[in-house]
Structure formats: C-alpha cells, structure tokens
Amino acid sequence: MKAHVLKGSKQEIAEGVARMNGEVREAIVFVEEPSEKKLQAAEGNMFAEMESHTVNVKDADDSRESIYRRTDGE
C-alpha cells in the first residue's frame, strides 16, 4: 500500500482520488471549521485568533515598570 497526500479544494482532492489507479480503501480528511474567534478576526479584531494562546491573570500589573522589574526567584 502506498500513501498519497492530496492538497487543494474539496473538488481538487475528490478529482485526485478519482484519478488514482487501484482500490482506495481509506482516507484521512482534515476539515477546518470556522470558529467564533476566526470570525471575529475577520471582522476587524486582529488579535482574536491568538486569544487561545494568551494568558489572562486577574488584577495583573501590565505597566512597563512592572514588566521589567525582577520577580522573586529571578
């Protein structure tokens, strides 16, 4: 059995599978679903898609002075 990677639109991938010689027994399909965060990013919030990678600390001091001050253990 030989593995093939097909990339493109749904139509292009389907055509690629149809053109293959031999029997196609399995396919792994990656479907990217639109998420609320991606929709927000498209509406103008350029940081929305990175929201899942951010850390929110309640009552955090985000001042420049606080950012550059050494903390305990540094």
Phi, psi and omega in degrees: 000139182241137180268142177231142174249120179248130179235151178141200178284171177304315181298315181295319179294316179299319178294322178296319178294318181296329181280346184292139175279151178090184183265127176265116184256334183215156175212139174252124185240129176257117181250119178268111181269142178292130179254164179300322181294321179291325177293321177296320180298321179292336181274001175127347178273098186290347180259359186299320183289343178267358184303324181291347181256005182261161178244129178250121179245123181295136178058035180284145177266104183264015182291156179302318181299318180292322183295322184267356179281139177291143177258172179302131177093354180268000000 
